[in-house]
């Protein structure tokens, strides 16, 4: 059963940025989308690129390896609805960002 655990502090993640955190052996990319925090699997389904290191524009991250684009809040691949990233539930508590894992 999943439970919420602290991923990072809000202050560690600026608006419009992403960060990779390791939780229970999983690499998770957490993004600050205009003050809303979203979390997805860090591994790009194309060839394993690190999505947390990609450029974020609005809700869209661009994989740094070959440019696939994903919605970091829904996990949707912008060019094929059948490709989807695993998403994680996120909530904030005080200064902390918690991810359900
Ligand atoms: S590994 Fe992400 S687009 Fe190729």
py3Dmol code that shows the C-alpha trace and the ligand (Angstrom):
import py3Dmol

protein = """\
ATOM      1  CA  UNK A   1       0.000   0.000   0.000  1.00  0.00           C
ATOM      2  CA  UNK A   2       1.305   3.438  -0.873  1.00  0.00           C
ATOM      3  CA  UNK A   3       1.878   6.201   1.626  1.00  0.00           C
ATOM      4  CA  UNK A   4       2.888   9.830   1.422  1.00  0.00           C
ATOM      5  CA  UNK A   5       6.533  10.533   2.164  1.00  0.00           C
ATOM      6  CA  UNK A   6       8.527  13.730   2.058  1.00  0.00           C
ATOM      7  CA  UNK A   7      10.220  14.201  -1.323  1.00  0.00           C
ATOM      8  CA  UNK A   8      11.694  17.642  -0.739  1.00  0.00           C
ATOM      9  CA  UNK A   9      11.007  21.051   0.758  1.00  0.00           C
ATOM     10  CA  UNK A  10       9.020  23.543  -1.343  1.00  0.00           C
ATOM     11  CA  UNK A  11      11.957  25.933  -1.142  1.00  0.00           C
ATOM     12  CA  UNK A  12      14.212  23.409  -2.928  1.00  0.00           C
ATOM     13  CA  UNK A  13      12.211  23.618  -6.142  1.00  0.00           C
ATOM     14  CA  UNK A  14      11.764  26.946  -7.918  1.00  0.00           C
ATOM     15  CA  UNK A  15       8.775  27.790 -10.098  1.00  0.00           C
ATOM     16  CA  UNK A  16       9.073  26.168 -13.515  1.00  0.00           C
ATOM     17  CA  UNK A  17      11.814  23.735 -12.470  1.00  0.00           C
ATOM     18  CA  UNK A  18      12.140  20.003 -11.955  1.00  0.00           C
ATOM     19  CA  UNK A  19      14.234  17.881  -9.664  1.00  0.00           C
ATOM     20  CA  UNK A  20      14.995  14.200  -9.415  1.00  0.00           C
ATOM     21  CA  UNK A  21      14.520  12.561  -6.047  1.00  0.00           C
ATOM     22  CA  UNK A  22      15.093   8.964  -5.075  1.00  0.00           C
ATOM     23  CA  UNK A  23      12.386   7.411  -2.960  1.00  0.00           C
ATOM     24  CA  UNK A  24      12.314   3.743  -1.992  1.00  0.00           C
ATOM     25  CA  UNK A  25      14.631   2.949  -4.900  1.00  0.00           C
ATOM     26  CA  UNK A  26      12.502   4.820  -7.464  1.00  0.00           C
ATOM     27  CA  UNK A  27      13.795   7.805  -9.428  1.00  0.00           C
ATOM     28  CA  UNK A  28      10.985  10.349  -9.365  1.00  0.00           C
ATOM     29  CA  UNK A  29      10.922  13.672 -11.193  1.00  0.00           C
ATOM     30  CA  UNK A  30       9.115  16.364  -9.203  1.00  0.00           C
ATOM     31  CA  UNK A  31       8.125  19.610 -10.924  1.00  0.00           C
ATOM     32  CA  UNK A  32       6.907  22.972  -9.723  1.00  0.00           C
ATOM     33  CA  UNK A  33       4.238  24.010 -12.239  1.00  0.00           C
ATOM     34  CA  UNK A  34       3.313  27.551 -11.245  1.00  0.00           C
ATOM     35  CA  UNK A  35       3.190  26.584  -7.592  1.00  0.00           C
ATOM     36  CA  UNK A  36       1.469  23.242  -8.175  1.00  0.00           C
ATOM     37  CA  UNK A  37       3.731  20.251  -7.595  1.00  0.00           C
ATOM     38  CA  UNK A  38       3.529  17.238  -9.910  1.00  0.00           C
ATOM     39  CA  UNK A  39       5.555  14.028  -9.899  1.00  0.00           C
ATOM     40  CA  UNK A  40       6.241  11.442 -12.591  1.00  0.00           C
ATOM     41  CA  UNK A  41       8.595   8.567 -13.178  1.00  0.00           C
ATOM     42  CA  UNK A  42      11.974  10.079 -14.060  1.00  0.00           C
ATOM     43  CA  UNK A  43      12.651   7.542 -16.802  1.00  0.00           C
ATOM     44  CA  UNK A  44      11.572   8.522 -20.299  1.00  0.00           C
ATOM     45  CA  UNK A  45       9.725   5.600 -21.954  1.00  0.00           C
ATOM     46  CA  UNK A  46      11.560   6.238 -25.214  1.00  0.00           C
ATOM     47  CA  UNK A  47      15.122   5.353 -24.216  1.00  0.00           C
ATOM     48  CA  UNK A  48      15.366   6.098 -20.536  1.00  0.00           C
ATOM     49  CA  UNK A  49      16.262   9.792 -20.595  1.00  0.00           C
ATOM     50  CA  UNK A  50      16.161  11.690 -17.275  1.00  0.00           C
ATOM     51  CA  UNK A  51      12.926  13.686 -17.485  1.00  0.00           C
ATOM     52  CA  UNK A  52      13.636  15.557 -14.253  1.00  0.00           C
ATOM     53  CA  UNK A  53      16.541  17.232 -16.039  1.00  0.00           C
ATOM     54  CA  UNK A  54      14.391  18.325 -18.968  1.00  0.00           C
ATOM     55  CA  UNK A  55      13.189  21.835 -19.735  1.00  0.00           C
ATOM     56  CA  UNK A  56       9.750  22.634 -18.296  1.00  0.00           C
ATOM     57  CA  UNK A  57       7.364  24.942 -20.129  1.00  0.00           C
ATOM     58  CA  UNK A  58       3.987  25.272 -18.440  1.00  0.00           C
ATOM     59  CA  UNK A  59       3.083  21.656 -17.644  1.00  0.00           C
ATOM     60  CA  UNK A  60       5.200  20.255 -20.460  1.00  0.00           C
ATOM     61  CA  UNK A  61       8.631  18.766 -19.953  1.00  0.00           C
ATOM     62  CA  UNK A  62      10.907  18.041 -22.882  1.00  0.00           C
ATOM     63  CA  UNK A  63      13.140  15.012 -22.521  1.00  0.00           C
ATOM     64  CA  UNK A  64      16.775  16.160 -22.674  1.00  0.00           C
ATOM     65  CA  UNK A  65      17.792  13.241 -24.907  1.00  0.00           C
ATOM     66  CA  UNK A  66      15.503  13.250 -27.956  1.00  0.00           C
ATOM     67  CA  UNK A  67      12.829  15.832 -27.212  1.00  0.00           C
ATOM     68  CA  UNK A  68       9.734  13.780 -26.406  1.00  0.00           C
ATOM     69  CA  UNK A  69       7.251  15.992 -24.563  1.00  0.00           C
ATOM     70  CA  UNK A  70       5.091  14.971 -21.629  1.00  0.00           C
ATOM     71  CA  UNK A  71       2.480  16.625 -19.454  1.00  0.00           C
ATOM     72  CA  UNK A  72       4.043  16.271 -16.004  1.00  0.00           C
ATOM     73  CA  UNK A  73       0.691  16.408 -14.201  1.00  0.00           C
ATOM     74  CA  UNK A  74      -1.283  13.872 -16.274  1.00  0.00           C
ATOM     75  CA  UNK A  75       1.707  11.857 -17.571  1.00  0.00           C
ATOM     76  CA  UNK A  76       0.416  12.158 -21.142  1.00  0.00           C
ATOM     77  CA  UNK A  77       2.829  12.018 -24.063  1.00  0.00           C
ATOM     78  CA  UNK A  78       1.918  14.988 -26.220  1.00  0.00           C
ATOM     79  CA  UNK A  79       2.143  13.125 -29.541  1.00  0.00           C
ATOM     80  CA  UNK A  80       0.661   9.724 -28.746  1.00  0.00           C
ATOM     81  CA  UNK A  81      -2.125   9.213 -26.190  1.00  0.00           C
ATOM     82  CA  UNK A  82      -1.150   5.552 -25.817  1.00  0.00           C
ATOM     83  CA  UNK A  83       2.240   6.408 -24.304  1.00  0.00           C
ATOM     84  CA  UNK A  84       1.891   7.532 -20.728  1.00  0.00           C
ATOM     85  CA  UNK A  85       4.240   8.180 -17.859  1.00  0.00           C
ATOM     86  CA  UNK A  86       3.611   6.785 -14.435  1.00  0.00           C
ATOM     87  CA  UNK A  87       2.394   9.642 -12.257  1.00  0.00           C
ATOM     88  CA  UNK A  88       2.554   9.921  -8.493  1.00  0.00           C
ATOM     89  CA  UNK A  89       0.050  11.609  -6.223  1.00  0.00           C
ATOM     90  CA  UNK A  90       1.486  14.716  -4.579  1.00  0.00           C
ATOM     91  CA  UNK A  91       0.387  16.865  -1.666  1.00  0.00           C
ATOM     92  CA  UNK A  92       1.952  19.624   0.348  1.00  0.00           C
ATOM     93  CA  UNK A  93       2.084  19.893   4.104  1.00  0.00           C
ATOM     94  CA  UNK A  94       3.505  23.081   5.507  1.00  0.00           C
ATOM     95  CA  UNK A  95       6.863  23.539   3.784  1.00  0.00           C
ATOM     96  CA  UNK A  96       7.100  19.960   2.581  1.00  0.00           C
ATOM     97  CA  UNK A  97       6.197  18.308  -0.714  1.00  0.00           C
ATOM     98  CA  UNK A  98       4.994  14.764  -0.142  1.00  0.00           C
ATOM     99  CA  UNK A  99       4.758  12.050  -2.773  1.00  0.00           C
ATOM    100  CA  UNK A 100       2.644   8.929  -2.497  1.00  0.00           C
ATOM    101  CA  UNK A 101       4.809   5.901  -3.032  1.00  0.00           C
TER     102      UNK A 101
END
"""
ligand_1 = """\
4
LIG
S 14.996 9.071 -24.172
Fe 13.495 10.591 -23.945
S 13.068 11.216 -25.934
Fe 14.518 9.661 -26.192
"""
view = py3Dmol.view(width=600, height=400)
view.addModel(protein, "pdb")
view.setStyle({"model": 0}, {"cartoon": {"style": "trace"}})
view.addModel(ligand_1, "xyz")
view.setStyle({"model": 1}, {"stick": {}})
view.zoomTo()
view.show()
